[in-house]
Amino acid sequence: EKKKPAILVSGSLAFDIIFSIPIDFRKSIPLNRGKIRSFNASYIAEEKKEFPGGNAGNIAFWLGHEGIPSFIFSAWGKDFAEKKYREKLESLGVVIRGTECGHTAHAYMISDPLHQQLIIWQPNAFKHHDTQLLTDYFTEDELKAFSYAIFSVGSPESLQNHIRTFRKQNKKALVIFDPGQVTPLFSKKAFHECCSCSDIVIGNDIEFEHFRKFTVPKGLIEIETRGKKGVLLRQYGKEKAFPSVKVQKVVETTGAGDAFRAGLLAGLSKGKTLDESVVLGTKLGAKCVGYPSGQY
């Protein structure tokens, strides 16, 4: 059997603590003449649920779902193994490298019936991802062997350092820059340096508003995810729209973007065109929202 191209996934491993509330978030925000004078909203949440997550964990999980093994570069706590998360990923062919200390990151996610979300991120052990080095956990030969790499949400400094280190060792791999929620924290200079080491920049429609302020360099492929509005692909000065896949019921949107990224990488690693890979991404994203978390 032909050896599958190796994929590096740099990003977070976490446990998602998910709550839901039965009313629109905005109805509990006190307004004074249309303005928020102070924020002191109260909500009654339904039963708490805990699931394995984190962007790197979710991407690697959905790659495994497609039969594609991958390597994760991250930082986690002892509870990662105690709660069987490590075992789950390794059963899918995932190799995990990085720092273990303290507690694994937690993401507290509260959703309302309109799928509006309030997220509180507690990095815990993942703070070490800012200072650990790729070259401490991968040999030069290993880094050169990767055909694809995605660098997902961390601090701007860690994203910049890891993507720069990887590109210095590997000039041929297709690299995806995925700054996510920390996009507003980037300086224009740091954003452009990450772009200069990448082939694709990916984000949702809100993140792309910030991308445009930085001005995305010419020649970089842009993939903008827009939820139920589908995906926009921009390359060679042209824009192409891909519709979303209709789903019977949206259970939880957490992790759908990660599933899309996994589909994109899985398609490319299987030799599909970029267009075909985007379509596979939309299918996995649609499948993901049918589950109560970013994995199943």
C-alpha positions in Angstrom: 0.0 0.0 0.0 1.3 3.5 -0.9 2.3 5.4 2.2 -0.1 8.3 3.0 1.3 11.8 3.1 2.1 12.9 6.6 0.1 15.7 8.1 1.2 17.9 11.0 -1.6 19.5 13.1 -0.4 22.2 15.5 -2.9 23.6 17.9 -4.9 22.9 21.1 -6.0 19.8 22.9 -8.9 20.6 25.3 -12.0 19.4 27.0 -15.2 21.2 25.9 -17.6 22.0 28.7 -20.9 22.7 26.9 -24.0 24.3 28.3 -27.1 25.4 26.6 -29.7 28.0 27.7 -33.3 28.1 26.5 -33.5 31.8 25.6 -31.8 34.3 23.3 -28.6 35.6 25.0 -29.5 39.2 24.2 -32.7 39.2 26.2 -30.8 39.1 29.4 -28.4 42.0 28.7 -29.6 45.1 30.6 -29.8 48.2 28.3 -30.1 51.8 29.3 -31.4 53.9 26.3 -30.1 51.3 24.0 -26.6 51.1 25.5 -25.0 48.6 27.9 -24.1 50.6 31.0 -23.0 47.5 33.0 -23.0 43.8 32.3 -24.7 41.7 34.9 -26.7 39.1 33.0 -28.0 35.8 34.5 -28.9 32.6 32.7 -30.3 29.2 33.7 -28.3 26.5 31.9 -29.4 23.0 31.1 -27.3 20.0 32.0 -23.5 20.4 31.7 -21.8 18.1 29.2 -18.1 17.4 28.8 -16.5 16.3 25.5 -12.9 15.9 24.1 -12.1 18.9 21.9 -9.5 21.5 21.0 -8.9 22.5 17.4 -5.9 20.1 16.9 -7.8 17.3 18.6 -10.9 17.8 16.5 -8.9 18.1 13.2 -6.9 15.0 13.9 -10.1 13.1 14.9 -11.9 13.9 11.6 -8.7 13.1 9.7 -8.8 9.7 11.4 -12.5 9.4 10.5 -11.3 9.7 6.8 -8.6 7.1 7.4 -5.8 9.7 7.4 -3.2 9.4 10.2 -1.7 12.6 11.5 0.8 14.1 14.1 -0.4 16.6 16.7 2.0 19.2 18.2 0.4 20.6 21.4 0.5 20.7 25.2 -1.8 19.0 27.6 -2.3 17.8 31.2 -2.4 14.4 32.9 -6.2 14.3 32.6 -5.7 13.9 28.9 -4.7 10.3 29.4 -6.8 9.8 32.5 -10.0 10.7 30.6 -9.0 8.3 27.7 -8.7 11.2 25.2 -5.2 10.2 24.3 -6.3 6.6 23.8 -9.2 7.7 21.6 -6.9 9.7 19.2 -4.1 7.1 19.1 -6.7 4.5 18.1 -7.2 6.6 15.0 -3.5 6.6 14.1 -2.7 10.0 15.7 0.8 10.5 17.1 0.9 13.2 19.8 4.0 15.2 20.8 4.6 18.1 23.0 4.5 19.0 26.7 2.5 17.3 29.5 1.9 19.2 32.7 -0.9 20.3 35.0 -4.4 20.2 33.5 -5.5 20.1 29.9 -7.1 23.2 28.5 -10.8 23.7 29.0 -13.3 25.6 26.7 -16.5 26.6 28.4 -19.2 27.0 25.7 -22.7 28.3 26.3 -25.1 28.2 23.3 -28.6 29.6 23.0 -31.4 28.4 20.6 -30.1 30.7 17.9 -26.7 29.0 18.1 -25.2 32.2 19.4 -22.2 31.3 21.6 -20.4 32.6 24.6 -16.9 31.0 25.0 -14.5 31.2 27.9 -11.1 29.7 27.1 -9.0 28.4 30.0 -5.6 27.4 28.4 -4.0 25.7 31.5 -1.2 23.4 30.1 -1.7 24.8 26.6 0.1 28.0 27.7 3.4 26.0 27.2 2.6 25.9 23.5 3.8 29.5 23.4 7.4 28.5 24.5 7.9 24.9 23.4 9.8 24.4 20.1 8.9 22.1 17.2 12.6 21.1 16.9 12.5 19.7 20.5 9.9 17.2 19.5 10.5 16.5 15.8 13.8 15.7 14.1 14.8 17.6 11.0 14.1 14.6 8.8 10.6 14.2 10.4 9.8 17.9 9.7 11.0 17.6 6.1 8.8 14.5 5.6 5.5 16.3 6.2 3.4 16.9 3.0 0.8 19.1 4.8 0.7 21.2 7.9 -1.9 23.3 9.6 -1.1 25.8 12.3 -4.3 26.6 14.3 -5.2 28.9 17.1 -2.6 29.6 19.8 -1.1 33.0 20.7 0.0 35.1 17.8 3.6 34.6 19.1 3.3 30.8 19.1 1.7 30.7 15.7 4.4 32.9 14.3 7.3 30.9 15.9 6.0 27.5 15.0 5.0 28.3 11.4 8.3 30.0 10.8 10.3 27.1 12.3 8.4 24.6 10.2 8.9 26.5 6.9 12.6 26.8 7.6 12.9 23.0 7.8 10.3 22.2 5.1 10.0 24.3 1.9 7.8 21.9 0.0 4.8 21.1 2.3 1.4 22.8 1.7 0.9 25.0 4.8 -2.4 26.3 6.2 -2.4 29.3 8.4 -5.5 29.3 10.7 -5.3 32.1 13.3 -8.9 31.9 14.3 -10.2 33.8 17.3 -6.8 35.4 18.1 -6.7 37.2 14.7 -7.5 40.6 16.3 -4.4 40.2 18.5 -2.0 40.0 15.5 0.0 43.0 14.3 0.0 43.5 10.6 3.7 42.6 10.5 3.2 39.3 12.4 0.2 38.4 10.2 2.2 39.0 7.0 5.1 36.9 8.3 2.8 34.0 8.9 1.2 34.4 5.5 4.7 34.5 3.9 5.3 31.0 5.3 1.9 29.6 4.1 0.0 28.6 1.0 -3.5 28.9 2.4 -5.1 31.3 5.0 -8.4 30.1 6.4 -11.0 31.7 8.7 -14.7 32.4 9.1 -16.4 35.5 7.9 -15.8 37.5 11.1 -12.1 36.6 11.0 -11.9 37.6 7.4 -13.0 41.1 8.3 -9.7 41.4 10.3 -7.7 39.7 7.5 -8.8 42.4 5.1 -7.6 45.1 7.5 -4.2 43.5 7.3 -4.5 43.0 3.5 -4.0 39.4 2.6 -0.8 39.1 0.4 -1.4 38.3 -3.3 -0.8 34.7 -4.3 -2.1 33.3 -1.0 -5.2 31.1 -1.3 -8.1 32.3 0.9 -10.8 30.0 2.2 -13.6 31.8 4.1 -16.1 29.6 5.9 -19.5 31.1 6.4 -21.6 28.5 8.2 -24.9 27.8 6.5 -24.0 30.3 3.8 -21.2 27.9 2.6 -17.6 28.6 1.7 -15.8 31.2 -0.5 -12.6 30.2 -2.2 -10.3 32.9 -3.6 -7.3 32.3 -5.7 -5.7 33.8 -8.8 -7.8 36.9 -8.3 -11.1 34.9 -8.7 -13.7 34.0 -6.2 -15.8 30.8 -6.2 -18.7 30.0 -3.9 -19.5 26.5 -2.5 -22.9 25.9 -0.9 -23.2 24.4 2.5 -24.6 20.9 2.9 -28.2 20.8 4.2 -28.6 19.1 7.5 -31.8 17.8 9.0 -31.0 19.0 12.5 -28.3 21.2 14.0 -27.4 19.7 17.4 -24.2 21.7 18.1 -22.0 23.9 15.9 -18.9 23.5 18.1 -16.0 21.9 16.0 -17.7 22.2 12.6 -15.0 24.5 11.4 -12.3 22.0 12.5 -14.2 19.2 10.7 -14.2 21.3 7.6 -10.4 21.8 7.9 -9.9 18.0 8.3 -12.0 17.4 5.2 -9.9 19.9 3.3 -6.7 18.2 4.3 -8.0 14.7 3.8 -9.1 15.6 0.3 -5.8 17.1 -0.6 -3.8 14.2 0.9 -5.9 11.8 -1.2 -5.0 13.6 -4.4 -8.3 15.5 -4.8 -8.3 18.9 -6.4 -8.7 22.0 -4.1 -12.3 22.4 -5.2 -13.1 18.7 -4.4 -11.3 19.0 -1.1 -13.4 22.1 -0.1 -16.6 20.1 -1.0 -15.4 17.2 1.3 -14.8 19.8 4.0 -18.4 21.0 3.7 -19.6 17.5 4.0 -17.6 16.8 7.2 -18.6 20.1 8.7 -22.3 19.3 8.0 -21.8 15.8 9.6 -20.2 17.3 12.7 -23.2 19.6 13.5 -25.3 16.5 13.9 -23.4 15.5 17.0 -23.4 17.2 20.5 -19.7 18.1 20.3 -16.8 18.6 17.9 -16.3 14.8 17.8 -18.5 11.7 18.3 
